[in-house]
C-alpha cells in the first residue's frame, strides 16, 4: 500500500470513526431525554 | 423512532453507499495526485455540511433572541435546534480538518501549516467548541442568551474561511468550484461529488433531527420540573401564610 492509499484509507476511517463517536453521544442523549420525560 | 425517520435513514445509508462506490470504484483516478485525491469526495461534503449547519445555528440564535420573551415555546425550540446544528457543524468541521490534514501529508509532505484557510478554519472550530462548552457548563436563560450572541459573532468567521483562499494566496489550493477561469474538476468526477454531498447532508439532517428532539425533550422536562417546583413552593408559602394569620 503506497502513501496515497494509506492516507485515503485513514481519511475514510477517521470520517467514520468521528461520526460513530458522535452518533453514540446522540444516542445517549436520546435515551436520557426519554427517561427525563417519564 | 418515527417511521419517517427510519425511511430517511434507509435512503441516506443507500445514498452514502452509492457515494462510496462511485467515489472509490467508478470515477477516474486523478492524473496528478493519484488515488489520494479521492479524499476530496469526503472533504468537500464536510465543509458544505458545516456551512449549512452553522448557518442554521445562526438563524436559530437570531430567532431565539427575537422571541425569547414573547414566545417561550418557539424560543425553546429555536434554542434546541441551535445546539443540535452547532454540534453537527463542529463534527463536520473536525472531519474537514482531519481529512485535509491527511491529504496535506500525502501531497504537501506536511500535516499542518499556518496557512490562511487552515488557520481561520481552526479558529472557527475552536469558536464553536467554546460555544458548546458554554452551553455545557452554563445554566439558565442568561446562558442561552449569551450563547446566542456568541453564535452570531462566531458566524462572522464563516465568510472569512470561505473567502480566505480568494483573498490570500497561501499554501491551500485555490478554489476548485467558483474559482478562477478553468478551475473545477473533470465532469467525469462530478457524480462522486454529488452523491457524497447529498448523502452527507442527509446524514447531518438525520443526526441533527435526533439531537434536536433529545435536546428539546430534556429542556422541556427541566422547564416543567422548575415550574412544578415553583407552584409547589407558592402553594406551600400560601398555606404557611394562611396559617400565620
Interface residues (C-beta under 8 A of the other chain):
Chain A: X2 X3 X4 X5 X6 X7 X8 X10 X11 X12 X14 X15 X18 X19 X22 X23 X26 X29 X30 X32 X33 X34 X36 X37
Chain B: X33 X34 X35 X36 X38 X39 X42 X43 X46 X87 X88 X91 X94 X95 X98 X99 X102 X103 X105 X106 X203 X207 X210 X211 X213 X214 X215 X217 X218 X220 X221 X222
